[in-house]
Amino acid sequence: MMKYINNLTISEKHRLIIVTVIFCIGLLGASVWKVMDSFKDQSSKTEAIAELEIRLLRIKNNVLRGELLQMFVADRKSQRAIIDDANELLNDRIEALNFERGQVNTEGLPPDIVQSYKAFSTSLDAYLDFTDRNLHDIQTVMPEDSLRYVKVRDALLIDLNKQFTPVRENAANVVAKTQAYKKEIISEYSHKRTTAFWILATIAITMILVISIFIRAVSRSLVVQIYQAKDVLEKLSQGELPVVDEARGKNELSAMLNTLRLFAKQMHHLKEFAGNVASNNFEISAKMFDGKGSIAHALENMRDNLKKSFVQEAERKWTAQGMIDFGNITRYQENVSVLYDDALGYIIKYLSANQGTLFAIDDHDTNHHTLKRVSVYAYERKKYINGSIRIGEGLAGQAFLERELILLKEVPDDYLKITSGLGESLPGFIIVSPLILNGEPYGVLEIALLSEPAAYKIEFVKRVSEELASLIKAAGINTHTHKLLKETQHKEEKLRLNEEAMRQTIEELHATREAEARRSQELQRSYSELELSKQMMEQASSLARTKEEELLEKDKSLFNTRMANLRANAAQLSGQIKACIDTALNASRTCAQMFTVFAEDSELFPDAREQANRMLQSILKNNSTFLATYTLWEAEQLDHNDQRYICKPGHDDTGRFIPYWTMQGNEFHLEPLVNYTREGDGDYFMIPQKTNREAVIDPYLYPVQGKDVWIISAVAPVIIADKFRAICGVDFAIDRVMEMIDNVNWRDDSITIALIANNKQIVKISSDNTFTGKPSSCFIPDAIMPDDLSESVEVMWEGNTYLFEPVLFGETNRPWTVCIRTSK
């Protein structure tokens, strides 16, 4: 039966309950009608007894009222009117008694009552007949004959009493038997009524039990499935993925359970998809909903965006690490030849290339028409056997002349071959990059690869080419400086010898003067020699001045070398700061992409706020350098249910979803975001809201767990249908960036480093934390502060040199700058 009930639809179950209730009510009504019909006989008997009692009572009253007797005992003088009207009174009483007797119905009464009533009626007729016959005797007695009147009256009274006694006794007998019969009927009626009551009560209770059992069976078939659906929904709302058995019924609830089963299955697919994406497996396809629908498309878009961000981040890290390692390799190498070999070898290996050569401007060619090969890696090219080419000759000379990178995809057969233990093969691609610094070319880097290089590798070649240009320039300056130093030392030695010769000559002159005092001819000769010595001293003075100028030129060359190294170090520090902040920006971007799915399909994520909080907690827990994670939604944009959450944890009096998560030890701490609509304090929300772009908010004080902390915010907007909906952000303390600057040690006390935010406020000055938040004019004169922080700038001002290196973050348009100040 339960199987049959489970297969019924809800409307069919409802109709079945109604039919059962109507049947039971009809059965109970039929039982009541049957009992009531059994009471009709008792009712008719009771009515007959009651009617008989009423009639007897009226007859008895009419008879026993004494009016007939008064006609016999009335005073003939004072009550003459009664005697005269006796006939009329008698007729009225006879007529009334006959009417009452005519209304008596003895049908259905017991025979003894009927017999007693007949005896009563007979005695009543005799009594009335006696009265009628003897009333005339009373009326005819003369008033004067009182004696005769008394005798007649007394005789009549005696006979009247004899006639009245049977009437009274028969009436009492009828009344007594009637009352006894009535008590019997009432007792029988009471017994039947009690029996009927219990029969009806038993039937009613039985019907109630039957209806209750049936309704419970129907309800149980509904409630069990409703509770199953409730358990599944509760587990889903708590973030669990329950296993839902297939419902075998054919009703609506079974269909709903099967739908929930399919939904839970899709959530398992979603969990598997999210886990693979979190593990950087971006090749997995979205299995949920068979890859169809807006959710699957949104998840695939999220996967593709995350893959793109991951690849871009990997490429950025690869490039940054390559530049850092390149700087470490070339920073402290003083031998130019070894420096070129190490630099070229690292570039070829890092690019997984096969061959490479490095050309630089020939220092011996004063017209700079020749490029000299300064280093090769795995090259066997006969074309460059002489080690130099002219500018404009070949790909290298052409790239140098045009100052543009050349990517050769179709390499001629006779150009070069790549050799290995397995034989020879033609390279697939040739990269020829000019080495340019501040618009001036200093050489050419040529690289041979078997496969086409990725765009980020070509970008790395461009950046490293600039560094190589700086190295070649610095090497040329150093070489020239060494040459000048040697020439100066040679001239100094020559001057010293001349000075020694002059000293000896002067001594000889004194000796000769004493010896030739006697001889004027010798004196004249000595005078001539003295003049010669004077000329030699003038020459020595001129050489000293030349030496001073050469030393100044040497200082200038050393300064240029130093600035080239400072630029490389500034670029390295900029890359480290960028990598640190981009990590937080990538986390915010990933979070925003996931929240987009929650908002677009809010019906499928009824607990979107709980899931969002768990994601923010996970990001915060897995990144020890993060201070806080948060999100801030426009009104009614997440699940359209803000009124439900007014003043609840992570919400304010508007009910907007604005959780701010921090950690105390291993405990999560939740606060609502504040000041998000206030200009300045609310820049972390208002800037992405206005620009619809990612933003790195310049350092500001924000209350965290009751304490004001200098923080940096990396914020990504949530954009749905080209409309701003919310932000996702990561805060981290400024201490991490400060440590990077404090850890820089260039062994030179004349160098000071400052990090300047986009709002022209100081983030950090090396070895001094007191300037944080102050204007840049405290360190950099306003006259030389660049308006555009996205460019590399070098400025001389009042004996100091200021070097500005940009720090660019993600897809923002709010760059910072690293400023290095050094004395001239």
Secondary structure, DSSP 4 states (H G I P E B T S, - for coil): -HHHHHTS-HHHHHHHHHHHHHHHHHHHHHHHHHHHHHTHHHHHHHHHHHHHHHHHHHHHHHHHTSHHHHHHH--TTTTHHHHHTHHHHHHHHHHHHHHHHHH---TTS-HHHHHHHHHHHHHHHHHHHHHHHHHHHHHHS-TT-HHHHHHHHHHHHHHHHHHHHHHHHHHHHHHHHHHHHHHHHHHHHHHHHHHHHHHHHHHHHHHHHHHHHHHHHHHHHHHHHHHHHHHHHHHHHTT-----PPP---SHHHHHHHHHHHHHHHHHHHHHHHHHHHTT-TT----GGGG-HHHHHHHHHHHHHHHHHHHHHHHHHHHHHHHHHHHHHHHS---HHHHHHHHHHHHHHHTT-SEEEEEEE-TT-TT--EEEEEEEES---GGGTTSEEETTSHHHHHHHHHT--EEESS--TTT--EEETTEEE--SEEEEEEEEETTEEEEEEEEEESSPPPHHHHHHHHHHHHHHHHHHHHHHHHHHHHHHHHHHHHHHHHHHHHHHHHHHHHHHHHHHHHHSTT-HHHHHHHHHHHHHHHHHHHHHHHHHHHHHHHHHHHHHHHHHHHHHHHHHHHHHHHHHHHHHHHHHHHHHHHHHHHHHHHHHTTTT-TTHHHHHHHHHHHHHHT-TT--EEEEEE-TT-SSS-GGGGTTSTT--TT----EEEEEETTEEEEEE--STTSTTTTHHHHHHHHH-S-EEEEEEEEEETTEEEEEEEEEEEEEETTEEEEEEEEEEETHHHHHHHHT---S-TTEEEEEE-TTSBEEEETTB-TTTTSBGGGTS-GGG--S-TTS-EEEEETTEEEEEEEE--TT-S--EEEEEEEE-
